[in-house]
Amino acid sequence: SVAERGGPVRPHTRPGAGLYFWHIFAGSPADTFGLSAPGWLVQVDDEELLSIDRLLEVIHSGSFRGREWLRFRTMDSEGRPTVRALQPDPVFWPTVELARGAA
């Protein structure tokens, strides 16, 4: 999206350099704690998340399970970093993975 506007291509906008998000659901922890869309999620706590596979690996490892707060590092389309602390809400906003199985 940055390149389409004629701006420079930032490292975090390249494939494998962050997870692009374009929408934040109202009432979600991301909304409650002020994350802004669109942007790129590049790190949660000390875990760099440069691909969806890495995010799934970290979630499946259980390293975020039971945590009261998580630190999210994001980048906007101009390359400005933002760090926010989010409090997960597993009751109303559980982590769910939808996968297509062999039918």
SULVEN-V617869 format. One record per helix or strand. SS is the DSSP state (helix for helix, strand for strand). FROM is the first residue (numbers start at 1). TO is the last residue. If there is no record, write none. Layout:
ss=[SS	SS]
from=[FROM	FROM]
to=[TO	TO]
This chain:
ss=[helix	helix	strand	helix	strand	strand	helix	strand	strand]
from=[3	11	19	29	39	47	52	70	81]
to=[5	13	21	32	44	48	61	75	86]
